[in-house]
Amino acid sequence: MTRIEVLLPRIVLLATGGTISSRESAAGGSRASDSAAQLMATLRARSTVDLITEIKIETQDIAVENSFNFTFADLARIEAASRNILRRDDVDGVVITHGTDTMEETLALLALTHDDVRPVVFTGAQRSLDHTDSDGPRNLRDALAVAASPASRSHGVLLVFGEEIHAAIPLRKTHTSLMQPFQSPRGGALGRVVDGKPQYFNEPRKKPALDEIAWNLREPRVEMILSYPGADGALIRSALEAGASGLIVLGTGAGNPGSAMVEAIREAVRAGVVVGLATRTLGGSVAPIYRGGGAIDALEAGAVGLGDLPGTQARVLLALILSAYPRDQARERLEQWVHSAN
């Protein structure tokens, strides 16, 4: 009798640290400590399902760090590691464990540069690994299942957290401690994980990836400036003095910075700085509704409206564009991306 070999999906688990790998330190307080292999050992010890019989899992480490310490250089290393893994024909997907504090930025980077039908799935935790009710092992189990499922192909870069499946863009962390801290301002999750299997109830969203560009996140300086009562534009002018080539201004409401900030935006644009206008609210889009310091004036001053893209993710987008194009072309490229994504 001929033996038929069953080919199991092969997933590479790429660990970067975060709460999902954290334990109480000797000095008190949690710190990232566990490697990818240690995460898998913990998962196998706690799980009632032996994933090794269903999925071939390799482990790699890119960092063991809490994500609030990450720089653009760290984000670029994570992207490069994921890209290198997907150069292999024998890999069916990638799972990346990451701290939740800045996960939305790394999600944006990979979503903007990912050009493969195979899924890249992020996950993490809200409670450290040594917590009696850590959500890390459950989230990791679900992320591995989503990455291994053929149904996840062509969905791009995903976040799996709290039994929900989310598109990478637009997405933001909206709560410090809830077991599901992430929300999309564009209508919720793509699907759920039920009994260890993904169930998608939305079609793959329009892929927001940039065309192939030669980018280097170490080059541009892009700052985020918040508008608030009494904001006078001093922070925008300080950013210009510090050498910023791009700014993301977070306006109140539908993107209303205030009259003083509008004048500072006008100065920045005249100086050749690319300015993106986002909203500081948790949902909704920038909209040209108000004059007298509102979004209409900011857009007429030369800012680019960013729709419902969170400012954190917009900063990554603008940095990518500025690293790949001259400033006189970057504004147009930013407008093109926003138009295609909305």
C-alpha positions as CSV (number, residue, x, y, z in Angstrom):
1,M,0.0,0.0,0.0
2,T,1.3,3.4,-1.0
3,R,1.7,5.8,2.0
4,I,0.1,9.2,1.4
5,E,1.9,12.0,3.1
6,V,-0.4,14.7,4.5
7,L,1.2,18.1,4.0
8,L,0.7,20.3,7.1
9,P,0.7,24.1,6.9
10,R,4.0,25.6,7.9
11,I,3.9,28.8,9.9
12,V,6.9,30.8,11.2
13,L,6.4,32.4,14.6
14,L,8.4,35.7,14.8
15,A,8.7,37.0,18.3
16,T,9.5,40.7,19.1
17,G,8.6,40.8,22.9
18,G,5.7,42.7,24.4
19,T,3.3,41.8,27.2
20,I,2.7,38.4,25.6
21,S,6.4,37.5,26.5
22,S,6.6,39.5,29.7
23,R,7.1,38.2,33.3
24,E,7.5,40.0,36.6
25,S,11.1,41.2,36.9
26,A,13.3,41.1,40.0
27,A,13.1,44.8,40.3
28,G,9.3,44.7,40.2
29,G,7.0,45.4,37.2
30,S,6.8,43.3,34.1
31,R,9.4,43.2,31.3
32,A,9.6,41.2,28.0
33,S,11.6,38.1,28.6
34,D,10.4,35.0,26.8
35,S,11.6,33.9,23.3
36,A,9.4,32.5,20.5
37,A,10.4,28.9,21.5
38,Q,9.4,29.6,25.1
39,L,6.1,31.1,24.0
40,M,5.4,27.9,22.1
41,A,6.4,25.7,25.1
42,T,3.9,27.7,27.3
43,L,1.2,27.4,24.7
44,R,1.6,23.6,24.4
45,A,1.6,23.3,28.2
46,R,-1.7,25.2,28.6
47,S,-3.5,24.2,25.4
48,T,-5.9,21.3,25.2
49,V,-5.1,21.0,21.5
50,D,-1.7,19.9,20.4
51,L,-1.0,22.4,17.6
52,I,2.1,20.4,16.5
53,T,-0.2,17.7,15.1
54,E,-2.1,20.3,12.9
55,I,0.6,22.9,12.0
56,K,4.3,22.8,11.5
57,I,5.6,25.7,13.5
58,E,9.1,27.3,13.3
59,T,10.3,29.9,15.7
60,Q,12.4,33.0,15.2
61,D,13.3,36.0,17.4
62,I,13.8,39.5,16.2
63,A,13.7,41.2,19.6
64,V,12.7,40.7,23.2
65,E,11.5,44.2,24.0
66,N,8.4,46.1,25.1
67,S,7.1,47.9,22.1
68,F,7.0,51.3,23.7
69,N,10.8,51.3,23.3
70,F,10.7,50.6,19.5
71,T,12.0,53.1,16.9
72,F,11.4,53.1,13.2
73,A,14.6,51.1,12.9
74,D,13.0,48.3,15.0
75,L,9.8,48.4,12.8
76,A,12.0,48.1,9.7
77,R,13.8,45.1,11.1
78,I,10.5,43.3,11.8
79,E,9.3,44.1,8.3
80,A,12.6,42.8,6.8
81,A,12.4,39.6,8.8
82,S,8.8,38.9,7.7
83,R,9.7,39.6,4.0
84,N,12.7,37.2,4.2
85,I,10.5,34.5,5.6
86,L,8.0,34.9,2.8
87,R,10.7,34.4,0.2
88,R,10.5,30.7,1.1
89,D,8.1,28.7,-0.9
90,D,7.5,26.2,1.9
91,V,6.0,28.8,4.3
92,D,2.2,29.3,4.4
93,G,2.1,32.3,6.7
94,V,3.8,34.3,9.4
95,V,2.7,35.1,13.0
96,I,4.3,38.0,14.7
97,T,4.0,38.6,18.5
98,H,4.3,42.2,19.4
99,G,3.5,44.6,22.3
100,T,0.2,46.3,22.0
101,D,1.4,49.8,22.8
102,T,2.8,50.5,19.3
103,M,1.4,47.5,17.4
104,E,-0.7,49.8,15.2
105,E,2.4,51.4,13.8
106,T,4.1,48.1,12.9
107,L,0.8,46.8,11.5
108,A,0.7,49.8,9.2
109,L,4.2,49.4,8.0
110,L,3.7,45.7,7.0
111,A,0.3,46.4,5.5
112,L,1.8,49.2,3.4
113,T,4.7,47.0,2.1
114,H,3.2,43.5,2.1
115,D,2.8,42.1,-1.4
116,D,2.1,38.4,-0.9
117,V,-1.2,36.5,-0.8
118,R,0.0,34.6,2.3
119,P,-1.2,36.1,5.6
120,V,1.0,37.9,8.1
121,V,-0.9,37.8,11.4
122,F,-0.1,39.9,14.5
123,T,-1.1,39.1,18.0
124,G,-0.1,40.0,21.6
125,A,-1.6,40.1,25.1
126,Q,-3.0,42.5,27.7
127,R,-1.9,40.4,30.6
128,S,1.7,39.2,31.1
129,L,2.6,35.5,30.6
130,D,2.9,34.8,34.3
131,H,-0.5,36.3,35.1
132,T,-3.0,33.6,36.3
133,D,-5.4,34.5,33.5
134,S,-3.0,35.6,30.7
135,D,-4.7,36.0,27.4
136,G,-1.4,35.5,25.5
137,P,-1.6,31.7,24.9
138,R,-5.2,32.0,23.7
139,N,-4.4,34.8,21.3
140,L,-1.3,33.0,20.0
141,R,-3.3,29.8,19.4
142,D,-5.9,31.7,17.5
143,A,-3.3,33.7,15.5
144,L,-1.6,30.4,14.4
145,A,-4.9,28.9,13.4
146,V,-5.7,32.0,11.3
147,A,-2.3,32.1,9.6
148,A,-2.6,28.4,8.8
149,S,-6.1,28.6,7.3
150,P,-6.5,28.8,3.5
151,A,-9.4,31.2,4.1
152,S,-6.9,33.8,5.3
153,R,-5.1,34.1,2.0
154,S,-5.4,37.4,0.2
155,H,-6.6,39.1,3.4
156,G,-3.2,40.8,3.8
157,V,-1.8,41.7,7.2
158,L,-4.2,40.9,10.0
159,L,-4.5,41.4,13.8
160,V,-5.9,38.5,15.8
161,F,-6.8,39.5,19.3
162,G,-9.6,38.6,21.8
163,E,-11.1,36.1,19.3
164,E,-11.5,38.8,16.6
165,I,-9.8,39.2,13.3
166,H,-9.1,42.8,12.1
167,A,-7.6,44.3,9.1
168,A,-4.3,46.1,9.8
169,I,-5.4,49.5,8.4
170,P,-7.2,51.5,9.8
171,L,-6.8,50.2,13.4
172,R,-6.0,51.7,16.7
173,K,-5.6,50.7,20.4
174,T,-8.5,52.3,22.2
175,H,-8.2,50.9,25.7
176,T,-5.4,50.3,28.1
177,S,-6.6,47.1,29.8
178,L,-9.6,45.5,28.1
179,M,-9.1,42.0,26.7
180,Q,-9.9,43.4,23.2
181,P,-8.3,46.8,23.1
182,F,-8.3,47.4,19.4
183,Q,-11.0,48.9,17.2
184,S,-11.3,49.8,13.6
185,P,-12.9,53.2,12.8
186,R,-14.3,51.6,9.6
187,G,-17.0,49.2,10.8
188,G,-15.5,46.6,13.0
189,A,-13.8,43.2,12.6
190,L,-13.3,41.1,9.4
191,G,-14.2,38.0,11.3
192,R,-13.9,35.9,14.5
193,V,-12.1,32.8,15.7
194,V,-14.6,30.2,16.7
195,D,-13.5,26.9,18.2
196,G,-10.0,27.5,16.9
197,K,-11.0,28.2,13.3
198,P,-11.4,31.6,11.5
199,Q,-14.8,32.6,10.3
200,Y,-14.8,35.6,8.0
201,F,-18.0,37.6,7.6
202,N,-16.4,40.3,5.4
203,E,-14.6,40.0,2.1
204,P,-10.9,41.0,1.9
205,R,-10.7,44.8,2.1
206,K,-9.1,46.8,-0.7
207,K,-5.4,46.3,-0.3
208,P,-3.8,49.6,0.8
209,A,-0.2,48.7,0.0
210,L,2.0,51.2,-1.8
211,D,3.5,50.4,-5.1
212,E,6.9,48.9,-4.9
213,I,9.2,51.7,-3.6
214,A,12.7,51.9,-2.2
215,W,12.1,53.1,1.3
216,N,14.3,53.7,4.4
217,L,12.5,54.6,7.6
218,R,15.7,55.9,9.2
219,E,15.8,59.0,7.0
220,P,12.7,61.1,7.4
221,R,11.7,62.9,10.6
222,V,7.9,63.0,10.9
223,E,6.3,64.5,14.0
224,M,2.7,64.3,15.4
225,I,1.2,67.5,16.7
226,L,-2.0,67.6,18.7
227,S,-4.5,70.5,18.6
228,Y,-6.1,71.6,21.8
229,P,-7.6,74.7,23.4
230,G,-4.9,77.3,23.3
231,A,-2.6,75.6,20.8
232,D,-0.7,78.4,19.2
233,G,1.5,76.6,16.6
234,A,4.6,76.7,18.7
235,L,5.1,72.9,18.5
236,I,4.8,72.9,14.7
237,R,7.5,75.6,14.5
238,S,9.7,73.7,17.0
239,A,9.3,70.6,14.8
240,L,10.4,72.6,11.8
241,E,13.5,73.9,13.7
242,A,14.3,70.3,14.6
243,G,14.4,69.3,10.9
244,A,11.0,67.6,10.4
245,S,10.2,66.9,6.8
246,G,6.7,65.8,7.5
247,L,4.0,66.5,10.1
248,I,0.8,64.8,11.1
249,V,-1.6,67.3,12.8
250,L,-4.3,65.8,14.9
251,G,-7.2,68.3,14.7
252,T,-10.2,68.4,17.0
253,G,-13.5,66.9,15.8
254,A,-13.5,66.4,12.0
255,G,-9.9,67.7,11.8
256,N,-10.2,71.3,13.0
257,P,-6.8,72.6,14.3
258,G,-7.8,76.2,15.2
259,S,-6.8,79.4,13.6
260,A,-3.3,79.7,15.2
261,M,-2.4,76.1,14.2
262,V,-3.7,76.8,10.6
263,E,-1.3,79.7,10.3
264,A,1.6,77.4,11.5
265,I,0.5,74.7,9.0
266,R,0.6,77.4,6.2
267,E,4.2,78.3,7.3
268,A,5.2,74.6,7.3
269,V,3.8,74.0,3.8
270,R,5.6,77.1,2.5
271,A,8.8,75.7,4.0
272,G,8.4,72.5,1.9
273,V,7.2,70.3,4.8
274,V,4.4,67.8,4.0
275,V,1.5,68.1,6.4
276,G,-1.1,65.5,6.9
277,L,-4.4,66.3,8.7
278,A,-6.0,63.6,10.9
279,T,-8.5,63.7,13.7
280,R,-7.7,63.2,17.4
281,T,-11.1,61.5,17.9
282,L,-11.4,57.7,18.0
283,G,-13.6,57.4,15.0
284,G,-14.8,59.2,11.9
285,S,-13.0,61.0,9.1
286,V,-11.5,64.4,8.5
287,A,-14.2,66.5,6.8
288,P,-14.2,70.1,5.4
289,I,-17.1,71.4,7.4
290,Y,-15.8,74.5,9.3
291,R,-13.9,77.7,8.5
292,G,-12.5,80.1,11.0
293,G,-9.7,77.7,11.9
294,G,-11.5,74.5,10.8
295,A,-10.5,71.8,8.4
296,I,-11.5,73.8,5.4
297,D,-8.8,76.4,6.3
298,A,-6.2,73.7,7.1
299,L,-6.7,72.0,3.8
300,E,-6.6,75.3,1.9
301,A,-3.3,76.0,3.7
302,G,-1.9,72.9,2.1
303,A,-2.5,70.1,4.5
304,V,-3.6,66.7,3.1
305,G,-6.8,65.3,4.6
306,L,-6.2,61.7,5.8
307,G,-9.7,60.4,6.0
308,D,-10.2,58.0,8.9
309,L,-6.5,56.9,9.1
310,P,-5.3,57.1,12.7
311,G,-2.5,59.6,13.2
312,T,-0.1,56.9,14.4
313,Q,-0.6,54.9,11.2
314,A,-0.5,58.1,9.1
315,R,2.9,58.9,10.5
316,V,4.3,55.6,9.2
317,L,2.7,56.1,5.8
318,L,4.1,59.6,5.4
319,A,7.6,58.5,6.6
320,L,7.5,55.7,4.0
321,I,6.6,58.2,1.2
322,L,9.1,60.8,2.3
323,S,11.9,58.2,2.4
324,A,11.1,57.2,-1.2
325,Y,10.2,60.4,-3.0
326,P,11.4,64.0,-3.1
327,R,9.4,66.4,-1.0
328,D,7.9,68.0,-4.1
329,Q,6.4,64.7,-5.1
330,A,5.5,63.3,-1.6
331,R,2.4,65.4,-1.1
332,E,0.9,64.1,-4.3
333,R,1.8,60.5,-3.4
334,L,0.1,61.0,0.0
335,E,-3.0,62.3,-1.6
336,Q,-3.1,59.4,-4.1
337,W,-2.8,56.8,-1.3
338,V,-5.6,58.4,0.7
339,H,-7.9,58.6,-2.4
340,S,-7.3,54.9,-3.2
341,A,-7.8,53.7,0.3
342,N,-11.1,55.5,0.9
